[in-house]
Amino acid sequence: METKKVEFKLNLNLRKILIWLLILFLFVPYIVNFILSSTGTVVDMPLSSAISDIKAGKVESVEIKGDDLMLIYPKDNSGKQVIGSSRKEEGASFMEELQKAGVDESKIKVTVASQDFSKAFWNVMSLVLPILGFGVLMFFLMRRQGGGGDMFGIGKSKAKLFSKGKQNVKFKDVAGVDEAKKELEEVVDFLKNPKKYRDLGARTPKGVLLTGPSGVGKTLMARAVAGEAGVPFFSMAGSEFMEMLVGVGASRVRDLFDTAKKASPAIIFIDEIDAIGRTRGVGGGMGGHDEREQTLNQILVEMDGFTQTDNVIVIAATNRPDVLDPALVRPGRFDRRVNLDLPDIAGRKAIMEIHRIGKPFAKNLNWDKVSERTVGFSGADLENMLNEAAILAARDERKEILMVDIEEAAMKVKMGPEKRRLQSNLERKMTAYHEAGHALVGHLLPGTDPIHRLSIVSRGMALGFTMSRPKTDKYQQTQTELKDEIAMSLGGRAAEKIVFNELTAGAASDIERATMLARRMVVDFGMSDLGPIAMGQMSETNSWGFSYGDSVRLSEATQSKVDSEIKKLVDAGLKTAEKVITGNRKVLDKIVTRLMKVETLEQEEFEKIVGKPKAGIETKNEKTDTN
């Protein structure tokens, strides 16, 4: 290890020396010319003035160099030497010019000097060296940009090679995606034991596509494959294929696949493949689209050109599978699609067991409760939450991380840090009634989740928030649940209207959410009097379930009916919210009184005021209504 460090330092020092030598060579001609011309003050003058000064006896001597004349004047009182520079006509005799002017040749010293080779050489080099140096500099820059071994390296791939033992991440370091892990464990076994599958007539899958939302661990899974496979692993981002020059992307694809085939069995990992794999012909245009499509075409050719003996598997990751070209995701190219979803309660607990290693958490901390609290969190969110909790504990100079740190960190990850805004008492009271309206409606309607926390402390752009937490993970929502969710979203607006007979701009996000839910009920879910008719995205679906196509163009009459149904659902939700608040006004006032005093109410204290929760229907994601 120390030897490698020494070699790296020597290479770095040598590179610096070469760069300084190049800079020196660029400026040497100008330095030499300056030195040669700094023997005195040089004054340019016409030939007639030079002859006049010679005739007047002002010049000590004249030196002739070809057609150039150097007139040496006597030094002045300060010892400064003045040199006159002039030029005679080409082919003419300077002595004849003096005779014509009536100059006595015996009174002036005239010498004819041979051509100064050194000065001529540096004059030439002052033109040649900058051009040569610029060429060498461009060569190094282009070589570094290309990163390859040809003349400029432009067409060489920038893939990072992970050899066996270089990648420390293993499958044991990945949690919360057990189904995906099993699929990739099988892929690794294909590469380690190909004979076992060939004996049964099975061929090695050519490609595996990892899909899922951001932060669920797609790249981490690929790194785990690199750690487990024991074969060369070439990693490259989709954007790294693209370059300013046309044709570079396709060239890099060819070079990447050729290198992998020579090292087979091997794995190629392309992260964010949607950067180059988007559906061809969409968006029109020229230039960049042509380059991207050429790169995609080359990938299609390379993947389809594999033979069973190549033993090269391509793994790609994206969170936008819907935009991929159908030819790219068909069987024969990407034979398998592995979907990584947000972790369930068991997955979240397993992920936190990995990320809490090395952090001193309190021994009585209830991790089951934390897992329930973090519905909708990705693996990246959980890692960030535990890191923020450790930072909060360190800020308070504590030796252990407590549950209160995790709660605050979870809020910070999802909504941002607390902001203490200077508000008037009326503004705080209106915010309190707004959030209490959300909480009361959400608590009493049967299709909503239990209220986890409500607060009038500002976070991000919101002046306050109400958070509901589901009891468990669920992957469907009924019509009743959606209607109750619309009513809960408008609970804050209903409270403002009933209590103050006034409306505020703080309900903007609530109205947007209620309208969005109503629109989806009408357009996508068919939950309106218009019936089960798709009015949103009419798309073709490929064999992988990826859809692509254009949105439906509705007639003016149909669009008017859609708008009418959306308004009907939103109005019904607002009416329900107003009915709940009007019938429970005293409870609403109690919530506000307590909220104005403590600013934040947790679930236990909130339920002491309003009573135990109803037997609600669980939903999948944690929801937050903000003011």
C-alpha positions as CSV (number, residue, x, y, z in Angstrom):
1,M,0.0,0.0,0.0
2,E,2.8,2.4,0.9
3,T,4.6,1.6,-2.4
4,K,1.5,2.5,-4.3
5,K,1.3,5.8,-2.5
6,V,4.9,6.6,-3.2
7,E,4.4,5.8,-6.9
8,F,1.3,8.0,-7.0
9,K,3.3,10.9,-5.5
10,L,6.1,10.4,-7.9
11,N,3.8,10.4,-10.9
12,L,2.0,13.5,-9.5
13,N,5.4,15.4,-9.1
14,L,6.5,14.3,-12.5
15,R,3.3,15.6,-14.0
16,K,3.8,19.0,-12.2
17,I,7.4,19.2,-13.5
18,L,6.3,18.6,-17.1
19,I,3.6,21.2,-16.8
20,W,6.0,23.9,-15.5
21,L,8.6,23.0,-18.2
22,L,5.9,23.5,-20.8
23,I,5.0,26.9,-19.4
24,L,8.7,27.8,-19.3
25,F,9.2,26.9,-22.9
26,L,6.2,29.0,-23.9
27,F,7.7,32.1,-22.4
28,V,11.5,31.6,-23.0
29,P,11.5,33.2,-26.5
30,Y,9.9,36.3,-25.2
31,I,12.3,36.4,-22.2
32,V,15.4,36.0,-24.5
33,N,14.2,38.7,-26.9
34,F,13.6,41.0,-24.0
35,I,17.2,40.4,-22.7
36,L,18.7,40.9,-26.2
37,S,16.8,44.2,-26.7
38,S,17.4,45.6,-23.3
39,T,21.0,46.9,-23.8
40,G,19.7,50.4,-24.3
41,T,16.9,52.7,-25.3
42,V,16.0,51.8,-29.0
43,V,14.5,54.7,-31.1
44,D,13.0,54.0,-34.5
45,M,13.8,56.7,-37.1
46,P,13.5,57.1,-40.9
47,L,16.7,56.8,-43.0
48,S,16.7,60.6,-43.8
49,S,16.8,61.4,-40.0
50,A,19.6,58.9,-39.5
51,I,21.7,60.4,-42.3
52,S,21.1,64.0,-40.9
53,D,22.3,62.9,-37.4
54,I,25.4,61.3,-38.9
55,K,26.1,64.4,-41.0
56,A,25.7,66.5,-37.8
57,G,28.2,64.4,-35.9
58,K,25.7,63.2,-33.3
59,V,26.4,59.5,-34.0
60,E,29.5,57.7,-32.8
61,S,29.2,54.6,-35.0
62,V,26.9,52.7,-37.4
63,E,26.5,49.0,-37.5
64,I,25.0,47.4,-40.6
65,K,23.2,44.1,-40.3
66,G,21.8,43.3,-43.7
67,D,19.3,46.0,-44.5
68,D,19.1,47.1,-40.8
69,L,21.1,50.0,-39.4
70,M,22.0,50.4,-35.7
71,L,23.1,54.0,-34.8
72,I,25.1,54.2,-31.6
73,Y,24.7,57.6,-29.9
74,P,27.0,58.9,-27.1
75,K,25.8,58.2,-23.6
76,D,24.0,61.1,-21.8
77,N,25.0,62.5,-18.4
78,S,23.1,59.7,-16.6
79,G,25.0,57.1,-18.5
80,K,22.0,56.0,-20.5
81,Q,22.7,54.6,-23.9
82,V,20.5,55.6,-26.9
83,I,20.4,53.4,-30.0
84,G,18.8,54.5,-33.2
85,S,17.2,51.9,-35.5
86,S,16.7,52.5,-39.1
87,R,16.5,50.5,-42.4
88,K,18.0,51.2,-45.8
89,E,16.4,50.2,-49.1
90,E,16.9,46.6,-50.1
91,G,20.0,46.2,-52.4
92,A,21.1,49.8,-52.0
93,S,24.6,50.7,-50.6
94,F,24.6,52.7,-47.4
95,M,28.1,54.1,-48.1
96,E,26.7,55.5,-51.4
97,E,23.9,57.1,-49.5
98,L,26.4,58.8,-47.2
99,Q,28.4,60.1,-50.1
100,K,25.3,61.5,-51.8
101,A,24.5,63.3,-48.6
102,G,28.0,64.8,-48.4
103,V,29.1,62.9,-45.3
104,D,32.8,62.5,-44.7
105,E,33.3,58.8,-44.3
106,S,36.4,59.2,-42.3
107,K,34.5,60.9,-39.5
108,I,32.1,58.1,-38.9
109,K,32.8,54.5,-37.9
110,V,30.8,52.0,-40.0
111,T,31.0,48.3,-39.4
112,V,29.2,45.5,-41.3
113,A,28.1,42.7,-38.9
114,S,27.4,39.1,-39.9
115,Q,23.8,37.8,-39.4
116,D,23.2,37.0,-35.6
117,F,22.2,33.4,-35.8
118,S,21.1,33.2,-32.1
119,K,18.8,36.1,-32.4
120,A,17.3,34.8,-35.7
121,F,16.8,31.5,-34.0
122,W,14.9,32.9,-31.1
123,N,12.9,35.1,-33.4
124,V,11.8,31.9,-35.2
125,M,11.3,30.0,-32.0
126,S,9.1,32.8,-30.6
127,L,6.6,31.9,-33.3
128,V,7.0,28.1,-33.3
129,L,7.2,27.3,-29.6
130,P,3.7,28.8,-28.6
131,I,2.1,26.9,-31.4
132,L,3.9,23.7,-30.5
133,G,3.1,24.2,-26.8
134,F,-0.6,24.8,-27.5
135,G,-0.7,21.6,-29.5
136,V,0.9,19.6,-26.7
137,L,-1.5,21.1,-24.2
138,M,-4.5,20.2,-26.3
139,F,-3.2,16.7,-26.7
140,F,-3.1,16.2,-22.9
141,L,-6.5,17.8,-22.4
142,M,-8.1,15.6,-25.1
143,R,-6.4,12.5,-23.8
144,R,-7.6,13.3,-20.2
145,Q,-11.2,14.0,-21.5
146,G,-11.4,10.8,-23.4
147,G,-9.7,8.7,-20.7
148,G,-8.7,6.0,-23.1
149,G,-5.7,4.7,-24.9
150,D,-6.2,5.9,-28.6
151,M,-4.9,9.2,-29.9
152,F,-7.4,11.2,-27.9
153,G,-9.3,8.5,-26.0
154,I,-12.6,10.1,-26.9
155,G,-14.2,6.9,-28.0
156,K,-13.0,4.8,-25.0
157,S,-15.5,4.0,-22.3
158,K,-15.2,5.7,-18.8
159,A,-16.4,2.6,-17.0
160,K,-15.0,2.0,-13.6
161,L,-13.7,-1.5,-13.1
162,F,-14.3,-3.2,-9.7
163,S,-12.2,-6.4,-9.4
164,K,-12.7,-9.2,-7.0
165,G,-12.2,-8.0,-3.4
166,K,-12.3,-4.3,-4.3
167,Q,-16.0,-3.8,-3.5
168,N,-16.8,-4.3,0.2
169,V,-20.6,-4.2,0.0
170,K,-22.2,-7.7,0.2
171,F,-25.8,-8.9,0.2
172,K,-25.8,-9.0,3.9
173,D,-25.4,-5.2,3.9
174,V,-28.6,-4.8,1.9
175,A,-32.0,-5.0,3.8
176,G,-35.6,-4.3,3.1
177,V,-35.6,-5.7,-0.5
178,D,-35.5,-9.5,0.1
179,E,-37.3,-10.4,-3.2
180,A,-34.9,-8.4,-5.3
181,K,-32.0,-9.8,-3.4
182,K,-33.1,-13.4,-4.3
183,E,-33.3,-12.5,-8.0
184,L,-29.8,-11.0,-8.0
185,E,-28.4,-13.9,-6.0
186,E,-29.5,-16.1,-8.8
187,V,-27.8,-13.9,-11.3
188,V,-24.6,-14.1,-9.4
189,D,-24.9,-17.9,-9.3
190,F,-25.3,-17.9,-13.1
191,L,-21.9,-16.4,-13.4
192,K,-20.3,-18.6,-10.7
193,N,-21.8,-21.9,-11.8
194,P,-22.8,-21.6,-15.5
195,K,-22.5,-25.3,-16.1
196,K,-25.3,-26.1,-13.7
197,Y,-27.7,-24.2,-15.8
198,R,-26.4,-25.2,-19.2
199,D,-26.7,-28.8,-18.4
200,L,-30.5,-28.2,-18.1
201,G,-30.6,-26.2,-21.4
202,A,-31.0,-22.8,-19.6
203,R,-29.3,-19.8,-21.0
204,T,-27.8,-17.0,-18.9
205,P,-30.1,-13.9,-18.7
206,K,-28.6,-11.1,-20.8
207,G,-29.9,-8.2,-18.8
208,V,-31.5,-7.3,-15.4
209,L,-33.4,-4.0,-15.0
210,L,-33.6,-2.6,-11.5
211,T,-36.6,-0.2,-11.1
212,G,-38.1,1.7,-8.2
213,P,-38.3,5.1,-6.6
214,S,-35.3,7.1,-5.6
215,G,-33.5,6.0,-2.4
216,V,-34.7,2.4,-2.3
217,G,-31.2,0.9,-2.9
218,K,-30.9,0.2,-6.6
219,T,-27.3,1.3,-6.9
220,L,-26.5,-0.4,-3.5
221,M,-27.8,-3.7,-4.9
222,A,-25.6,-3.4,-7.9
223,R,-22.6,-2.7,-5.6
224,A,-23.6,-5.8,-3.6
225,V,-23.6,-7.9,-6.8
226,A,-20.1,-6.6,-7.5
227,G,-19.0,-7.7,-4.0
228,E,-20.5,-11.1,-4.3
229,A,-19.9,-12.1,-7.9
230,G,-16.2,-12.5,-7.9
231,V,-16.0,-11.4,-11.6
232,P,-15.0,-8.1,-13.2
233,F,-17.7,-5.5,-12.7
234,F,-17.8,-2.5,-15.0
235,S,-19.8,0.4,-13.7
236,M,-20.9,3.4,-15.7
237,A,-23.6,6.1,-15.6
238,G,-25.9,6.6,-18.5
239,S,-24.9,10.2,-18.9
240,E,-21.2,9.3,-19.3
241,F,-21.8,7.8,-22.7
242,M,-22.9,11.2,-24.0
243,E,-20.3,13.7,-25.3
244,M,-20.2,16.9,-27.3
245,L,-18.9,15.1,-30.4
246,V,-21.4,13.1,-32.4
247,G,-20.7,9.3,-32.5
248,V,-18.8,9.2,-29.2
249,G,-21.6,7.6,-27.3
250,A,-21.9,4.7,-29.7
251,S,-18.1,4.3,-29.7
252,R,-18.0,4.1,-25.9
253,V,-20.7,1.5,-25.9
254,R,-18.7,-0.7,-28.3
255,D,-15.5,-0.3,-26.3
256,L,-17.3,-1.1,-23.0
257,F,-18.9,-4.3,-24.4
258,D,-15.7,-5.4,-26.1
259,T,-13.7,-4.9,-22.9
260,A,-16.4,-6.9,-20.9
261,K,-16.4,-9.7,-23.4
262,K,-12.6,-10.1,-23.2
263,A,-12.9,-10.3,-19.4
264,S,-16.0,-12.6,-19.4
265,P,-17.6,-13.8,-17.2
266,A,-18.3,-10.2,-16.3
267,I,-21.0,-7.8,-15.3
268,I,-21.8,-4.4,-16.8
269,F,-23.8,-1.9,-14.6
270,I,-25.4,1.1,-16.2
271,D,-26.8,3.5,-13.7
272,E,-29.7,5.9,-14.6
273,I,-30.1,4.2,-18.0
274,D,-33.1,6.5,-18.8
275,A,-30.5,9.2,-19.7
276,I,-29.8,7.3,-23.0
277,G,-32.6,4.7,-23.1
278,R,-35.7,6.9,-23.7
279,T,-38.2,6.0,-26.3
280,R,-36.9,6.9,-29.7
281,G,-38.8,9.4,-31.8
282,V,-40.4,11.1,-28.8
283,G,-39.9,14.9,-28.7
284,G,-38.5,15.3,-32.3
285,G,-35.6,17.6,-32.7
286,M,-32.1,17.1,-34.0
287,G,-28.6,17.2,-32.6
288,G,-28.6,15.8,-29.1
289,H,-31.6,13.5,-29.9
290,D,-29.6,12.0,-32.8
291,E,-26.6,11.3,-30.6
292,R,-28.7,9.8,-27.8
293,E,-30.5,7.5,-30.3
294,Q,-27.3,6.4,-31.9
295,T,-26.0,5.5,-28.4
296,L,-29.2,3.6,-27.7
297,N,-29.1,1.8,-31.0
298,Q,-25.6,0.6,-30.3
299,I,-26.6,-0.8,-26.9
300,L,-29.5,-2.6,-28.6
301,V,-27.1,-4.1,-31.1
302,E,-24.5,-5.1,-28.5
303,M,-27.0,-6.8,-26.2
304,D,-28.7,-8.6,-29.0
305,G,-25.4,-9.8,-30.4
306,F,-24.4,-11.7,-27.3
307,T,-23.8,-15.4,-27.6
308,Q,-24.4,-18.0,-24.9
309,T,-20.6,-18.3,-24.3
310,D,-20.1,-14.6,-23.6
311,N,-21.2,-14.8,-20.0
312,V,-21.7,-11.0,-19.8
313,I,-24.7,-9.8,-17.9
314,V,-26.0,-6.2,-18.1
315,I,-27.6,-4.7,-15.0
316,A,-29.3,-1.3,-15.4
317,A,-31.0,0.9,-12.9
318,T,-33.7,3.6,-13.3
319,N,-36.5,5.3,-11.5
320,R,-38.3,6.1,-14.8
321,P,-39.0,2.7,-16.4
322,D,-42.1,4.2,-18.2
323,V,-39.9,6.3,-20.5
324,L,-37.6,3.4,-21.7
325,D,-37.7,2.3,-25.3
326,P,-39.8,-0.9,-25.8
327,A,-37.0,-2.4,-27.8
328,L,-34.6,-2.0,-24.8
329,V,-36.8,-3.7,-22.2
330,R,-38.0,-6.6,-24.4
331,P,-37.1,-10.2,-23.5
332,G,-33.8,-11.1,-25.1
333,R,-32.2,-7.9,-23.9
334,F,-33.4,-7.2,-20.4
335,D,-34.8,-10.6,-19.5
336,R,-35.6,-9.7,-16.0
337,R,-37.1,-6.8,-14.2
338,V,-36.5,-6.5,-10.5
339,N,-38.7,-3.9,-8.8
340,L,-37.4,-2.4,-5.5
341,D,-40.3,-0.8,-3.7
342,L,-40.4,1.3,-0.5
343,P,-39.7,-1.0,2.5
344,D,-42.5,-2.4,4.7
345,I,-42.4,-2.3,8.5
346,A,-40.1,-5.4,8.7
347,G,-37.9,-4.0,6.0
348,R,-37.6,-0.6,7.7
349,K,-36.6,-2.3,10.9
350,A,-33.9,-4.4,9.2
351,I,-32.5,-1.3,7.4
352,M,-32.3,0.6,10.7
353,E,-30.4,-2.4,12.2
354,I,-27.7,-1.9,9.6
355,H,-27.5,1.9,9.8
356,R,-27.6,2.1,13.6
357,I,-24.3,0.2,13.9
358,G,-21.7,2.5,15.5
359,K,-24.3,4.9,17.0
360,P,-25.0,4.8,20.7
361,F,-28.8,4.6,20.9
362,A,-30.7,4.5,24.2
363,K,-31.2,0.9,25.4
364,N,-34.9,1.3,26.0
365,L,-35.6,2.7,22.6
366,N,-38.6,1.0,20.9
367,W,-37.5,0.2,17.4
368,D,-40.9,-1.3,16.6
369,K,-42.5,2.1,17.3
370,V,-39.8,3.8,15.1
371,S,-40.6,1.3,12.3
372,E,-44.3,2.1,12.5
373,R,-43.5,5.9,12.7
374,T,-41.5,5.8,9.4
375,V,-44.2,4.6,6.9
376,G,-43.3,5.8,3.5
377,F,-39.6,6.3,4.2
378,S,-37.0,4.9,1.7
379,G,-33.8,3.3,2.8
380,A,-32.0,6.6,2.1
381,D,-34.5,8.5,4.2
382,L,-33.9,6.1,7.1
383,E,-30.1,6.4,6.9
384,N,-30.5,10.2,6.8
385,M,-32.9,10.2,9.7
386,L,-30.6,8.2,12.0
387,N,-27.6,10.4,11.0
388,E,-29.7,13.6,11.8
389,A,-30.7,12.0,15.1
390,A,-27.0,11.5,16.0
391,I,-26.2,15.1,15.0
392,L,-29.1,16.4,17.3
393,A,-27.7,14.3,20.2
394,A,-24.2,15.7,19.7
395,R,-25.6,19.2,19.5
396,D,-27.1,18.8,22.9
397,E,-23.8,17.2,24.2
398,R,-25.5,13.9,25.1
399,K,-23.8,10.5,25.0
400,E,-26.9,8.6,23.8
401,I,-29.5,9.1,21.0
402,L,-33.0,9.2,22.4
403,M,-36.4,8.7,20.9
404,V,-37.1,12.4,20.9
405,D,-34.0,12.8,18.6
406,I,-35.4,10.3,16.1
407,E,-38.8,12.0,16.1
408,E,-37.3,15.4,15.4
409,A,-35.0,13.9,12.8
410,A,-37.9,12.2,11.0
411,M,-39.7,15.5,10.9
412,K,-36.6,17.3,9.6
413,V,-36.1,14.7,6.8
414,K,-39.7,14.9,5.6
415,M,-40.5,18.6,6.2
416,G,-37.3,20.5,7.0
417,P,-36.1,22.1,10.3
418,E,-38.2,24.1,12.6
419,K,-38.5,27.9,11.9
420,R,-39.6,30.2,14.7
421,R,-41.5,32.9,12.8
422,L,-42.6,36.2,14.4
423,Q,-46.4,36.0,14.2
424,S,-49.2,38.0,15.7
425,N,-51.5,36.4,18.3
426,L,-54.3,36.4,15.7
427,E,-52.1,34.6,13.1
428,R,-51.1,32.0,15.6
429,K,-54.7,31.5,16.6
430,M,-55.9,31.1,12.9
431,T,-53.1,28.6,12.3
432,A,-54.1,26.7,15.4
433,Y,-57.7,26.5,14.3
434,H,-56.6,25.5,10.8
435,E,-54.5,22.5,12.0
436,A,-57.1,21.6,14.7
437,G,-59.7,21.4,11.9
438,H,-57.5,19.0,9.9
439,A,-56.9,16.9,13.0
440,L,-60.6,16.8,14.2
441,V,-62.0,15.8,10.8
442,G,-59.3,13.2,10.3
443,H,-59.9,11.8,13.8
444,L,-63.6,11.4,13.5
445,L,-64.0,10.2,9.9
446,P,-63.8,6.4,9.5
447,G,-61.7,6.3,6.3
448,T,-58.7,8.3,7.5
449,D,-55.6,7.3,9.5
450,P,-55.0,8.1,13.2
451,I,-53.5,11.6,13.9
452,H,-49.9,11.3,14.9
453,R,-48.9,14.9,15.6
454,L,-50.2,18.4,15.0
455,S,-48.2,21.6,15.4
456,I,-48.3,25.3,14.8
457,V,-44.4,25.5,14.7
458,S,-43.4,26.5,11.2
459,R,-41.4,24.0,9.0
460,G,-40.2,24.7,5.5
461,M,-42.9,26.9,3.8
462,A,-45.7,25.7,6.1
463,L,-46.9,27.7,9.2
464,G,-48.1,24.5,10.8
465,F,-48.8,20.9,10.0
466,T,-51.0,17.9,10.9
467,M,-49.6,14.4,10.4
468,S,-51.6,11.2,10.2
469,R,-49.9,7.9,10.5
470,P,-51.3,4.5,9.3
471,K,-51.4,1.5,11.6
472,T,-49.8,-0.7,9.0
473,D,-48.8,-0.8,5.3
474,K,-51.5,-1.1,2.7
475,Y,-51.4,-0.9,-1.1
476,Q,-55.0,0.0,-2.0
477,Q,-57.5,2.8,-1.2
478,T,-61.2,2.6,-1.4
479,Q,-63.7,5.2,-2.6
480,T,-64.7,6.0,1.0
481,E,-61.1,6.5,2.1
482,L,-60.5,8.9,-0.8
483,K,-63.6,10.9,0.0
484,D,-62.7,11.1,3.7
485,E,-59.2,12.2,2.8
486,I,-60.6,15.0,0.6
487,A,-62.7,16.1,3.6
488,M,-59.7,16.0,5.9
489,S,-57.6,18.1,3.5
490,L,-60.4,20.7,3.6
491,G,-60.8,20.5,7.4
492,G,-58.6,23.5,7.9
493,R,-60.5,25.7,5.4
494,A,-63.8,24.6,7.0
495,A,-62.5,25.6,10.5
496,E,-61.4,29.1,9.2
497,K,-64.8,29.7,7.6
498,I,-66.8,28.6,10.7
499,V,-64.7,30.2,13.4
500,F,-63.6,33.5,11.8
501,N,-66.0,33.8,8.9
502,E,-62.9,34.5,6.9
503,L,-60.6,32.6,4.5
504,T,-56.7,32.6,4.4
505,A,-54.2,31.8,1.7
506,G,-52.7,29.1,3.9
507,A,-55.1,26.5,2.5
508,A,-53.6,26.6,-0.9
509,S,-51.7,23.3,-0.6
510,D,-54.8,21.6,1.0
511,I,-57.0,22.7,-1.9
512,E,-54.5,21.5,-4.4
513,R,-54.3,18.1,-2.8
514,A,-58.1,17.8,-2.5
515,T,-58.5,18.8,-6.2
516,M,-55.8,16.3,-7.3
517,L,-57.5,13.4,-5.4
518,A,-60.9,14.3,-6.8
519,R,-59.5,14.5,-10.4
520,R,-57.8,11.1,-10.0
521,M,-61.1,9.6,-8.7
522,V,-62.9,10.9,-11.8
523,V,-60.2,10.6,-14.5
524,D,-58.2,7.5,-13.5
525,F,-60.2,5.5,-11.0
526,G,-63.7,5.8,-12.5
527,M,-65.2,6.7,-9.2
528,S,-67.9,9.2,-10.4
529,D,-71.2,9.3,-12.2
530,L,-69.4,9.3,-15.5
531,G,-68.6,5.6,-14.9
532,P,-65.4,3.5,-15.3
533,I,-64.0,5.4,-18.4
534,A,-60.3,6.1,-18.7
535,M,-59.9,9.9,-19.4
536,G,-56.3,10.4,-18.4
537,Q,-53.4,8.6,-19.9
538,M,-54.3,6.2,-22.7
539,S,-51.1,4.2,-23.1
540,E,-49.9,1.1,-24.8
541,T,-48.2,-1.4,-22.4
542,N,-45.3,-3.6,-23.3
543,S,-44.5,-7.1,-22.0
544,W,-42.9,-5.7,-18.9
545,G,-45.9,-3.6,-17.9
546,F,-44.2,-0.3,-18.9
547,S,-46.7,2.1,-20.5
548,Y,-46.1,4.7,-23.1
549,G,-48.4,6.9,-25.2
550,D,-50.3,10.2,-25.2
551,S,-52.9,11.6,-22.9
552,V,-56.6,11.4,-24.0
553,R,-58.0,14.4,-25.9
554,L,-61.4,15.0,-24.4
555,S,-64.2,16.9,-26.2
556,E,-65.3,20.2,-24.7
557,A,-68.6,18.6,-23.5
558,T,-66.8,15.7,-21.8
559,Q,-64.2,18.0,-20.2
560,S,-67.0,20.1,-18.8
561,K,-68.6,17.0,-17.3
562,V,-65.2,16.0,-15.8
563,D,-64.8,19.4,-14.2
564,S,-68.3,19.2,-12.9
565,E,-67.7,15.8,-11.2
566,I,-64.4,17.1,-9.7
567,K,-66.2,20.1,-8.2
568,K,-69.0,17.9,-6.9
569,L,-66.5,15.7,-5.0
570,V,-64.6,18.7,-3.6
571,D,-67.8,20.5,-2.5
572,A,-69.0,17.3,-0.9
573,G,-65.7,17.0,1.0
574,L,-65.9,20.6,2.2
575,K,-69.5,20.1,3.3
576,T,-68.6,16.9,5.3
577,A,-65.7,18.8,7.0
578,E,-68.0,21.7,8.0
579,K,-70.6,19.3,9.4
580,V,-68.0,17.5,11.6
581,I,-66.5,20.8,12.9
582,T,-69.9,22.4,13.6
583,G,-71.0,19.3,15.5
584,N,-67.8,19.2,17.6
585,R,-67.1,22.9,18.1
586,K,-66.3,22.6,21.8
587,V,-63.8,19.8,21.2
588,L,-62.2,22.0,18.5
589,D,-61.8,24.9,21.0
590,K,-60.2,22.6,23.5
591,I,-57.6,21.4,20.9
592,V,-56.8,25.0,20.0
593,T,-56.5,26.1,23.7
594,R,-53.9,23.4,24.4
595,L,-52.2,23.9,21.0
596,M,-51.7,27.6,21.7
597,K,-50.1,26.8,25.0
598,V,-47.7,23.9,24.0
599,E,-47.5,24.5,20.2
600,T,-47.2,20.8,19.4
601,L,-49.5,17.9,20.3
602,E,-48.5,14.3,20.2
603,Q,-51.0,11.5,19.5
604,E,-51.4,10.5,23.2
605,E,-52.2,14.0,24.4
606,F,-54.4,14.7,21.4
607,E,-56.5,11.6,22.1
608,K,-56.9,12.6,25.7
609,I,-58.8,15.7,24.4
610,V,-60.8,14.1,21.6
611,G,-61.2,10.5,22.9
612,K,-60.0,7.2,21.5
613,P,-59.7,6.8,17.7
614,K,-62.4,5.2,15.7
615,A,-62.0,1.8,14.0
616,G,-60.5,3.3,10.9
617,I,-59.3,1.8,7.7
618,E,-55.5,1.7,7.3
619,T,-53.8,3.3,4.3
620,K,-50.3,3.0,2.9
621,N,-48.5,6.4,3.2
622,E,-48.1,8.8,6.0
623,K,-49.9,12.1,5.1
624,T,-49.2,15.6,6.2
625,D,-51.6,18.5,5.9
626,T,-49.8,21.9,6.1
627,N,-50.9,25.4,6.4
